[in-house]
Amino acid sequence: MHSVQPLLGLSWLLLLDSKTPTMRASLLSLAGVASLAFSGLGLAADAEEWKTRSVYQVMIDRYARTDGSIDHECEAHEFCGGTWRGLINKLDYIQDMGFTAIQISPINKNMEEHTAAGDPYHGYWTTDLYALNDKFGTEKDFKDLVAELKKRDIYLMADVVVNHMAQKFDNNPPPKVDYSKFNPFNDEKYFHPYCNVTEEGWLNATEYQDCWLYPYGVALADLDTRNEFVIKEMNSWIKGLVSNYSIDGLRIDAAKHVNDEFLPGFVKSSGVFAWGEVLTGETEDFCRYQTLDLLPGMPNYLDYYKLIEGFNGGSFEKLAQIKKQAINNCNDTFALGTFVENHDMPRFANKNSDMAIAKNAMTYVILNDGVPTVYQGQEQHFNGFETPHNREPLWQSGYDKESPLYKLTATLNKVRNHIIKLDKDYVNTASEILEANNNYFCTKKGSYGSQIVYCITNNSSKGGKHLLTVGGFQADQKVVEVLTCQSNQAGMSGTIDMKMNNGVPKVYVPADALKDSGICEQTTAEEYQDDTSGAGVTGSATGLLAAAVAGWALMFLA
């Protein structure tokens, strides 16, 4: 058994000496449990294991209530009553979509006051690192959640806040902060002096890392993560948190706003895979977090901005360009999280409500290189604008498993999970871009025999009928379009004709790869005779002569 003192370290002992007997007992209890479980860190999931997963992002307060009610009214800025117990009761909803990991909002104790910016329902306004947020349930509730996830082989990624601690602010700067209310950083010396990030400061690392964020309604007191006590305490805390609750991975909130040197030690202390939030669309600024070994992975904002542009009047050529730049500049694009929605950005459907477009976006998210990440409500086509209106309670959907995007997501996850079992190299095989133009983006991913070839389009549901000739197959290979369960066969050049009607995506897998998968057990043949209109598009046939491809790449007018 590991002794408690090495896990605690000097910073813990100083903290215990400064607290009340009740708090000291509580901290010792937590430390003891963490010490007992410390040996489990060696079994933590690494980046390679996370690459095989698909992630469903949950905001606890807005996912499910303990009583399972679906008619509870919810004010956007206030607590709505979602709990860890409610999540346990609705895990089938997530698992039946094929997700193999969940990312949950922060679990630590937050400030309790209502502010001009609303309630801390989201979990990002921390006041005490060593206490759980009782708004979401008891420690038993959280441990029961962890146990149920382990039982289902679903990984748990916990969102953590390291940049700041929070207190109510009267909007009269500088904020009047009572630092003694924070645990464990209960002194002003552990924080940067107050300054607000200026408009020009978002381009200045010193300013956006050392100044205070979001000075409205709440003061986000910026932690000095160069301070030795802060570093040691944070590293000790995260090691204990991960060990105590068997957490499989982390999302580090506002990682870009913490000094570079802090991040590697924090991730190493956690003993698990981590994403860090680096909100930028610039390749050099983004990829340096991997090339400098600051973070193992990040949510993929490079793809995000180009996807939103491409689906809203732009071209997929820019998406292809940024993907190539990322491969050339990042260490491991397969460890990035692909998404088109999260709790900070407007809903995808807010910009474009067309269901066909939403299906194309979901197809890219699940089948792109990297780890698929879907934010709760995306599968129900929620359309909220900016925070907090993009944080609608999921129960308003009635947890509808028959909605078009829910069913599509379940199919795509099932296909991806199956192919990963067949091909151990699938997750680390770079997609080959077969076509990228104004309206179409097509790729092949995986080894021949278990490859997935898909095409997405930004043509809407009123986009008409088109026939797209695309490669990526072997000569005469029999294939199945898994979204319609229609069969086809590649020609001598390894191309097939994709019937891209009404803006829907297409996903093809070799027929032999689907044996015993439960996917498309009954198929019908694809037919094309009704298609007589469209614009010319040429797809490449992977691994075959370019001349042969050019001869077979045709687009028919309806």
C-alpha positions as CSV (number, residue, x, y, z in Angstrom):
1,M,0.0,0.0,0.0
2,H,1.2,3.5,-0.8
3,S,1.6,5.8,2.2
4,V,-0.5,8.9,2.3
5,Q,2.3,11.4,2.8
6,P,4.1,10.9,-0.6
7,L,0.7,11.5,-2.4
8,L,0.0,14.5,-0.3
9,G,3.3,16.3,-0.6
10,L,4.3,19.3,1.3
11,S,1.6,21.5,-0.2
12,W,-1.1,19.1,1.2
13,L,0.5,19.1,4.6
14,L,0.6,22.9,4.7
15,L,-3.1,23.0,3.6
16,L,-4.1,20.6,6.3
17,D,-2.4,22.6,8.9
18,S,-4.3,25.7,7.8
19,K,-7.8,24.2,7.7
20,T,-10.5,23.4,10.3
21,P,-10.6,19.9,11.9
22,T,-13.6,19.0,9.7
23,M,-11.9,20.1,6.5
24,R,-8.7,18.4,7.5
25,A,-10.6,15.1,8.1
26,S,-12.3,15.5,4.7
27,L,-9.1,16.1,2.9
28,L,-7.4,13.2,4.7
29,S,-10.2,10.9,3.7
30,L,-10.0,11.9,0.1
31,A,-6.2,11.6,0.1
32,G,-6.4,8.1,1.7
33,V,-8.8,6.8,-0.9
34,A,-6.7,8.3,-3.7
35,S,-3.6,6.7,-2.2
36,L,-5.2,3.3,-2.1
37,A,-6.2,3.6,-5.8
38,F,-2.9,5.2,-7.0
39,S,-1.6,1.9,-8.4
40,G,-4.5,2.0,-10.9
41,L,-2.9,4.9,-12.8
42,G,-0.7,2.5,-14.7
43,L,-3.8,1.0,-16.3
44,A,-5.0,4.3,-17.6
45,A,-6.1,4.6,-21.2
46,D,-3.5,6.1,-23.5
47,A,-3.8,8.1,-26.7
48,E,-3.9,5.0,-28.9
49,E,-6.8,3.6,-26.9
50,W,-8.7,6.9,-27.0
51,K,-8.3,7.0,-30.8
52,T,-10.5,4.0,-31.1
53,R,-13.3,5.7,-29.1
54,S,-16.1,8.1,-30.1
55,V,-17.1,10.7,-27.6
56,Y,-20.4,12.1,-26.6
57,Q,-20.1,15.5,-24.7
58,V,-22.5,15.9,-21.8
59,M,-23.3,19.1,-19.9
60,I,-24.6,17.5,-16.7
61,D,-27.1,20.2,-15.7
62,R,-28.8,20.0,-19.1
63,Y,-28.7,16.2,-19.8
64,A,-31.1,14.4,-17.5
65,R,-32.9,15.0,-14.2
66,T,-32.9,12.3,-11.5
67,D,-36.7,11.9,-11.8
68,G,-36.4,11.4,-15.5
69,S,-38.9,14.2,-16.2
70,I,-39.0,15.6,-19.7
71,D,-41.4,18.6,-19.2
72,H,-39.3,20.6,-16.7
73,E,-38.9,24.2,-17.7
74,C,-35.4,25.5,-18.0
75,E,-34.2,29.1,-18.0
76,A,-31.1,29.4,-20.1
77,H,-29.0,31.2,-17.4
78,E,-30.1,29.2,-14.4
79,F,-29.7,25.7,-12.9
80,C,-32.1,23.3,-14.6
81,G,-31.6,20.2,-12.4
82,G,-29.6,17.7,-14.4
83,T,-27.6,15.3,-12.2
84,W,-25.1,12.5,-12.3
85,R,-27.9,10.1,-11.3
86,G,-29.9,11.3,-14.2
87,L,-27.0,10.6,-16.5
88,I,-26.8,7.0,-15.1
89,N,-30.5,6.5,-15.8
90,K,-30.1,7.7,-19.4
91,L,-26.8,6.0,-20.4
92,D,-28.7,3.6,-22.8
93,Y,-29.5,6.7,-24.9
94,I,-25.8,7.3,-25.4
95,Q,-24.7,3.7,-25.7
96,D,-27.4,2.9,-28.3
97,M,-26.0,5.6,-30.5
98,G,-22.7,3.7,-30.5
99,F,-20.6,6.1,-28.4
100,T,-17.8,4.5,-26.4
101,A,-16.8,7.5,-24.3
102,I,-18.4,10.5,-22.6
103,Q,-17.0,13.9,-21.8
104,I,-18.7,15.5,-18.8
105,S,-18.7,19.1,-17.6
106,P,-16.5,19.9,-14.5
107,I,-17.3,18.0,-11.3
108,N,-15.8,20.3,-8.7
109,K,-17.6,22.6,-6.3
110,N,-18.5,26.0,-7.8
111,M,-19.6,29.3,-6.4
112,E,-23.3,29.3,-5.4
113,E,-24.4,32.9,-5.9
114,H,-26.6,34.0,-8.9
115,T,-24.7,36.6,-10.9
116,A,-25.4,39.1,-13.6
117,A,-24.0,36.3,-15.9
118,G,-26.4,33.7,-14.5
119,D,-25.8,30.6,-12.4
120,P,-22.8,28.4,-12.5
121,Y,-24.8,25.5,-13.9
122,H,-22.0,24.7,-16.3
123,G,-19.4,23.9,-13.7
124,Y,-16.6,26.2,-14.8
125,W,-16.7,28.7,-11.9
126,T,-14.6,26.7,-9.4
127,T,-14.1,27.6,-5.8
128,D,-13.0,24.4,-4.2
129,L,-10.9,21.8,-5.9
130,Y,-11.3,19.2,-3.1
131,A,-15.1,19.1,-3.0
132,L,-17.5,17.8,-5.6
133,N,-20.4,19.9,-6.9
134,D,-23.4,18.9,-4.8
135,K,-25.7,20.5,-7.3
136,F,-25.1,17.5,-9.5
137,G,-25.4,14.9,-6.7
138,T,-23.5,13.1,-4.0
139,E,-20.1,11.4,-4.1
140,K,-21.9,8.1,-4.1
141,D,-23.9,9.3,-7.2
142,F,-20.6,10.1,-9.0
143,K,-18.9,6.9,-8.0
144,D,-22.0,5.0,-9.2
145,L,-21.7,6.8,-12.5
146,V,-18.1,5.8,-12.8
147,A,-18.9,2.2,-11.9
148,E,-21.7,2.0,-14.5
149,L,-19.5,3.4,-17.2
150,K,-16.8,0.8,-16.4
151,K,-19.4,-1.9,-16.6
152,R,-20.4,-0.7,-20.1
153,D,-16.8,-0.2,-21.2
154,I,-17.4,3.5,-21.8
155,Y,-14.5,5.8,-21.1
156,L,-14.9,8.9,-18.9
157,M,-13.3,12.2,-19.9
158,A,-13.6,14.8,-17.2
159,D,-13.5,18.5,-18.0
160,V,-11.1,20.4,-15.6
161,V,-10.4,24.1,-14.9
162,V,-6.9,25.1,-14.2
163,N,-6.8,28.7,-15.4
164,H,-8.8,30.4,-12.7
165,M,-11.1,30.3,-9.7
166,A,-14.3,32.3,-9.5
167,Q,-16.2,34.7,-7.4
168,K,-19.2,37.0,-7.9
169,F,-18.3,40.4,-9.4
170,D,-20.3,43.6,-9.1
171,N,-18.9,44.9,-12.4
172,N,-17.0,47.7,-10.8
173,P,-13.3,47.0,-11.6
174,P,-11.0,46.0,-10.1
175,P,-12.9,43.0,-8.7
176,K,-13.0,42.8,-4.9
177,V,-12.1,39.2,-4.4
178,D,-12.1,37.4,-1.0
179,Y,-9.3,34.9,-1.7
180,S,-9.8,33.2,1.6
181,K,-12.9,31.5,0.2
182,F,-10.9,29.5,-2.3
183,N,-9.6,26.1,-1.6
184,P,-6.6,25.4,-1.7
185,F,-5.5,28.7,-3.2
186,N,-6.7,30.9,-0.4
187,D,-4.3,33.8,-0.7
188,E,-3.9,36.6,-3.3
189,K,-0.2,35.6,-3.8
190,Y,-1.3,32.5,-5.8
191,F,-3.0,34.7,-8.5
192,H,-1.9,37.1,-11.2
193,P,-2.7,40.8,-10.4
194,Y,-5.9,42.0,-12.0
195,C,-5.8,43.1,-15.6
196,N,-8.3,42.6,-18.4
197,V,-7.4,41.2,-21.8
198,T,-7.6,44.0,-24.4
199,E,-8.7,43.6,-28.0
200,E,-5.1,43.6,-29.1
201,G,-4.2,41.3,-26.2
202,W,-5.7,38.2,-27.8
203,L,-2.7,38.2,-30.0
204,N,-0.3,38.6,-27.1
205,A,0.5,35.4,-25.2
206,T,1.7,37.2,-22.1
207,E,-1.6,39.1,-21.9
208,Y,-4.1,36.3,-22.6
209,Q,-2.2,34.0,-20.3
210,D,-1.7,36.3,-17.4
211,C,-4.8,38.6,-17.4
212,W,-8.3,37.8,-16.3
213,L,-11.0,36.5,-18.6
214,Y,-14.6,37.4,-18.8
215,P,-14.9,40.3,-16.4
216,Y,-18.7,40.5,-16.3
217,G,-20.9,39.2,-13.4
218,V,-18.1,36.9,-12.2
219,A,-14.5,37.5,-11.5
220,L,-12.3,34.7,-12.9
221,A,-9.3,35.2,-10.7
222,D,-6.3,34.1,-12.9
223,L,-4.1,31.5,-11.2
224,D,-0.4,32.1,-11.4
225,T,0.6,28.7,-12.8
226,R,4.3,29.6,-12.6
227,N,4.0,29.7,-8.8
228,E,5.7,26.6,-7.4
229,F,3.0,26.1,-4.8
230,V,0.3,26.3,-7.4
231,I,2.1,23.9,-9.7
232,K,2.7,21.3,-7.0
233,E,-0.8,21.6,-5.7
234,M,-2.4,21.3,-9.1
235,N,-0.3,18.3,-10.0
236,S,-1.1,16.6,-6.7
237,W,-4.8,17.4,-7.0
238,I,-5.2,16.0,-10.5
239,K,-3.2,12.8,-9.7
240,G,-5.6,12.2,-6.7
241,L,-8.7,13.1,-8.7
242,V,-7.9,10.7,-11.6
243,S,-7.0,8.0,-9.2
244,N,-9.8,8.4,-6.8
245,Y,-12.5,8.3,-9.5
246,S,-10.9,6.1,-12.1
247,I,-11.0,8.9,-14.8
248,D,-9.8,7.8,-18.2
249,G,-9.0,11.2,-19.8
250,L,-9.2,14.9,-19.4
251,R,-10.3,18.0,-21.3
252,I,-8.3,21.0,-20.0
253,D,-10.5,24.1,-20.2
254,A,-8.8,27.3,-21.5
255,A,-5.5,25.5,-22.0
256,K,-4.3,28.3,-24.3
257,H,-4.7,30.8,-21.4
258,V,-2.3,28.9,-19.1
259,N,1.5,29.3,-19.6
260,D,3.1,26.7,-21.8
261,E,5.4,25.3,-19.1
262,F,2.6,24.3,-16.8
263,L,0.8,21.9,-19.2
264,P,3.2,19.0,-19.7
265,G,3.7,18.5,-16.0
266,F,0.0,18.6,-15.3
267,V,-0.8,16.1,-18.0
268,K,2.0,13.8,-16.8
269,S,0.8,14.0,-13.2
270,S,-2.7,13.0,-14.3
271,G,-1.4,9.8,-15.9
272,V,-4.1,9.9,-18.6
273,F,-4.7,11.1,-22.1
274,A,-5.7,14.8,-22.3
275,W,-7.2,17.2,-24.7
276,G,-6.5,20.9,-24.1
277,E,-8.8,23.6,-25.4
278,V,-6.8,25.7,-27.9
279,L,-9.3,28.0,-29.6
280,T,-7.6,29.1,-32.8
281,G,-7.9,28.4,-36.5
282,E,-4.3,29.2,-37.2
283,T,-2.2,26.0,-38.0
284,E,1.1,27.3,-36.4
285,D,-0.6,28.5,-33.3
286,F,-2.6,25.3,-32.9
287,C,-0.1,22.6,-33.8
288,R,2.7,24.0,-31.6
289,Y,0.9,22.5,-28.6
290,Q,1.8,19.1,-30.0
291,T,5.2,19.8,-31.6
292,L,6.4,21.3,-28.3
293,D,4.9,18.4,-26.3
294,L,2.6,20.6,-24.4
295,L,-0.5,18.5,-25.0
296,P,-1.2,15.1,-26.5
297,G,-4.3,16.3,-28.3
298,M,-6.8,19.1,-28.7
299,P,-10.4,19.6,-30.0
300,N,-9.8,20.2,-33.7
301,Y,-10.6,23.8,-34.2
302,L,-8.6,23.9,-37.5
303,D,-11.2,21.6,-39.2
304,Y,-14.1,23.2,-37.3
305,Y,-13.8,26.7,-38.8
306,K,-13.4,25.3,-42.3
307,L,-16.3,23.0,-41.9
308,I,-18.6,25.7,-40.8
309,E,-17.5,27.9,-43.7
310,G,-17.8,25.0,-46.2
311,F,-21.3,24.1,-45.2
312,N,-22.4,27.8,-45.3
313,G,-21.6,29.1,-48.7
314,G,-17.9,28.3,-48.8
315,S,-15.8,25.6,-50.5
316,F,-14.5,22.3,-49.3
317,E,-11.2,23.1,-51.0
318,K,-10.2,25.1,-47.9
319,L,-11.0,22.1,-45.7
320,A,-8.7,20.0,-47.7
321,Q,-6.0,22.6,-47.5
322,I,-6.2,22.9,-43.7
323,K,-6.1,19.1,-43.3
324,K,-2.9,18.9,-45.3
325,Q,-1.4,21.8,-43.2
326,A,-2.3,20.0,-40.0
327,I,-0.7,16.8,-41.1
328,N,2.5,18.7,-42.0
329,N,2.6,20.7,-38.8
330,C,1.0,18.7,-36.0
331,N,2.6,15.6,-34.5
332,D,-0.6,13.5,-34.4
333,T,-3.8,14.6,-36.1
334,F,-5.3,11.2,-35.1
335,A,-5.3,12.4,-31.5
336,L,-7.4,15.5,-32.3
337,G,-11.2,15.6,-31.6
338,T,-13.4,16.2,-34.6
339,F,-16.5,18.3,-33.9
340,V,-18.9,20.8,-35.4
341,E,-20.6,21.6,-32.1
342,N,-19.7,22.2,-28.5
343,H,-21.0,24.1,-25.5
344,D,-19.1,27.3,-26.5
345,M,-20.1,27.6,-30.1
346,P,-23.4,28.3,-31.8
347,R,-25.3,25.1,-32.8
348,F,-24.6,23.9,-36.3
349,A,-28.3,24.1,-37.2
350,N,-28.4,27.7,-36.1
351,K,-26.6,28.7,-39.2
352,N,-28.1,26.2,-41.5
353,S,-31.3,24.3,-40.5
354,D,-31.3,21.9,-43.5
355,M,-31.5,18.3,-42.4
356,A,-29.4,17.0,-45.3
357,I,-26.6,19.5,-44.5
358,A,-26.7,18.3,-40.8
359,K,-26.4,14.7,-42.0
360,N,-23.3,15.5,-44.0
361,A,-21.7,17.3,-41.1
362,M,-22.4,14.3,-38.8
363,T,-20.9,12.0,-41.3
364,Y,-17.7,14.0,-41.4
365,V,-17.5,14.1,-37.6
366,I,-17.8,10.3,-37.2
367,L,-15.7,9.2,-40.1
368,N,-12.9,11.8,-40.3
369,D,-9.4,11.1,-39.0
370,G,-9.3,11.7,-35.2
371,V,-11.7,11.1,-32.4
372,P,-15.4,11.8,-33.2
373,T,-17.0,14.2,-30.7
374,V,-20.7,15.0,-30.6
375,Y,-22.2,17.5,-28.3
376,Q,-25.5,16.5,-26.6
377,G,-28.5,17.7,-28.7
378,Q,-26.6,17.7,-32.0
379,E,-28.3,14.4,-32.8
380,Q,-31.6,16.0,-32.1
381,H,-30.9,19.0,-34.5
382,F,-31.0,21.6,-31.7
383,N,-30.4,25.1,-33.1
384,G,-29.5,27.4,-30.2
385,F,-27.3,30.4,-30.9
386,E,-24.5,31.5,-28.6
387,T,-24.0,30.7,-24.9
388,P,-26.2,30.0,-23.0
389,H,-28.8,29.3,-25.7
390,N,-26.7,26.5,-27.2
391,R,-27.1,24.6,-23.9
392,E,-30.7,23.5,-24.2
393,P,-31.8,20.7,-21.9
394,L,-31.8,17.4,-23.8
395,W,-35.0,16.2,-22.1
396,Q,-36.9,18.7,-24.3
397,S,-36.3,16.2,-27.2
398,G,-37.9,13.4,-25.2
399,Y,-34.7,11.4,-25.9
400,D,-36.1,10.6,-29.3
401,K,-34.2,7.5,-30.7
402,E,-36.2,7.7,-34.0
403,S,-34.9,11.2,-35.0
404,P,-33.0,11.2,-38.3
405,L,-29.7,12.3,-36.9
406,Y,-29.9,9.9,-33.9
407,K,-30.4,7.0,-36.3
408,L,-27.7,8.2,-38.7
409,T,-25.2,8.6,-35.8
410,A,-25.9,5.1,-34.5
411,T,-25.3,3.7,-38.0
412,L,-22.0,5.6,-38.5
413,N,-20.7,4.7,-35.1
414,K,-21.6,1.0,-35.7
415,V,-19.7,1.0,-39.0
416,R,-16.6,2.8,-37.5
417,N,-16.5,0.6,-34.4
418,H,-16.8,-2.5,-36.6
419,I,-14.0,-1.5,-39.0
420,I,-11.7,-0.6,-36.1
421,K,-12.1,-4.2,-34.9
422,L,-11.2,-5.5,-38.4
423,D,-8.2,-3.2,-39.0
424,K,-5.9,-2.5,-36.1
425,D,-4.2,0.3,-38.2
426,Y,-7.4,2.0,-39.1
427,V,-7.3,4.8,-36.6
428,N,-3.7,5.7,-37.5
429,T,-4.2,5.5,-41.3
430,A,-4.5,9.0,-42.8
431,S,-7.5,9.6,-45.0
432,E,-6.8,10.0,-48.6
433,I,-8.7,12.9,-50.1
434,L,-10.3,11.7,-53.3
435,E,-12.2,14.9,-54.1
436,A,-12.4,18.4,-52.7
437,N,-14.1,21.1,-54.6
438,N,-16.8,23.7,-54.0
439,N,-19.6,21.2,-53.3
440,Y,-18.1,17.8,-52.6
441,F,-15.5,16.3,-50.2
442,C,-14.7,12.6,-50.5
443,T,-12.1,10.4,-48.7
444,K,-10.9,6.9,-48.4
445,K,-9.8,5.7,-45.0
446,G,-8.4,2.3,-44.0
447,S,-6.7,-0.6,-45.7
448,Y,-8.1,-2.2,-48.9
449,G,-10.7,-4.8,-47.8
450,S,-11.8,-2.8,-44.8
451,Q,-11.7,0.8,-46.1
452,I,-14.5,3.3,-45.7
453,V,-15.1,5.7,-48.7
454,Y,-17.5,8.5,-48.1
455,C,-18.6,11.7,-49.8
456,I,-20.3,14.7,-48.2
457,T,-21.8,17.6,-50.0
458,N,-23.0,21.1,-49.1
459,N,-25.9,20.9,-51.5
460,S,-29.1,21.2,-49.6
461,S,-32.0,18.8,-49.5
462,K,-33.3,20.8,-52.5
463,G,-30.0,20.3,-54.3
464,G,-31.4,18.0,-57.0
465,K,-30.0,14.7,-58.3
466,H,-26.3,14.2,-59.1
467,L,-24.1,11.3,-60.0
468,L,-20.6,11.4,-58.6
469,T,-17.8,9.0,-59.8
470,V,-15.3,8.3,-57.1
471,G,-12.4,5.9,-56.6
472,G,-11.0,4.3,-53.5
473,F,-11.9,0.7,-54.3
474,Q,-10.2,-2.3,-55.9
475,A,-11.3,-3.5,-59.4
476,D,-14.6,-5.3,-59.4
477,Q,-14.9,-4.9,-55.6
478,K,-18.4,-5.4,-54.3
479,V,-19.4,-2.6,-51.9
480,V,-22.4,-1.6,-49.8
481,E,-23.7,1.9,-49.2
482,V,-24.4,1.5,-45.5
483,L,-26.8,4.4,-45.0
484,T,-29.3,2.9,-47.5
485,C,-28.1,-0.7,-47.5
486,Q,-27.8,-0.6,-51.3
487,S,-25.1,-2.7,-53.1
488,N,-22.8,-1.7,-55.9
489,Q,-19.7,-3.0,-57.6
490,A,-16.6,-1.0,-58.6
491,G,-15.5,-1.0,-62.2
492,M,-12.1,-2.0,-63.6
493,S,-10.6,1.2,-62.5
494,G,-11.8,0.9,-58.9
495,T,-14.4,3.6,-59.2
496,I,-18.1,3.6,-58.4
497,D,-20.9,5.9,-59.3
498,M,-22.4,7.5,-56.2
499,K,-26.0,8.6,-56.4
500,M,-25.9,12.0,-54.6
501,N,-29.6,12.9,-54.5
502,N,-31.1,15.7,-52.5
503,G,-27.9,16.5,-50.7
504,V,-27.5,13.3,-48.7
505,P,-24.1,11.9,-47.8
506,K,-22.9,8.5,-49.1
507,V,-20.8,5.9,-47.1
508,Y,-19.4,2.8,-48.8
509,V,-17.7,-0.3,-47.3
510,P,-16.6,-3.5,-49.0
511,A,-19.3,-6.1,-48.8
512,D,-17.0,-8.7,-47.4
513,A,-16.0,-6.5,-44.5
514,L,-19.6,-6.4,-43.3
515,K,-20.0,-10.1,-42.8
516,D,-21.3,-11.0,-39.3
517,S,-21.4,-7.3,-38.4
518,G,-25.2,-6.9,-38.2
519,I,-24.9,-4.0,-40.7
520,C,-27.0,-4.1,-43.9
521,E,-27.7,-7.8,-43.7
522,Q,-30.2,-7.3,-46.5
523,T,-29.3,-5.2,-49.5
524,T,-30.8,-4.0,-52.7
525,A,-29.0,-2.9,-55.9
526,E,-28.4,0.8,-56.6
527,E,-30.0,2.1,-59.7
528,Y,-29.2,5.2,-61.7
529,Q,-31.4,5.4,-64.7
530,D,-33.5,8.3,-63.3
531,D,-30.5,10.6,-62.9
532,T,-30.1,13.0,-65.8
533,S,-28.7,16.3,-64.4
534,G,-25.7,17.5,-62.5
535,A,-22.3,19.1,-62.7
536,G,-19.0,17.5,-63.6
537,V,-16.9,16.1,-60.7
538,T,-14.0,13.7,-61.0
539,G,-13.0,11.3,-58.2
540,S,-9.6,9.6,-58.1
541,A,-9.1,5.8,-57.9
542,T,-6.7,5.1,-55.1
543,G,-3.6,3.1,-56.1
544,L,-4.5,2.9,-59.8
545,L,-3.1,4.8,-62.8
546,A,-4.3,8.3,-63.1
547,A,-5.0,7.8,-66.8
548,A,-7.4,5.0,-66.0
549,V,-9.1,7.1,-63.4
550,A,-9.6,10.0,-65.8
551,G,-11.2,7.7,-68.3
552,W,-13.7,6.4,-65.8
553,A,-14.5,9.7,-63.9
554,L,-17.8,10.9,-65.3
555,M,-20.7,13.1,-64.2
556,F,-24.1,12.6,-65.8
557,L,-26.7,15.2,-66.4
558,A,-30.3,14.3,-65.3
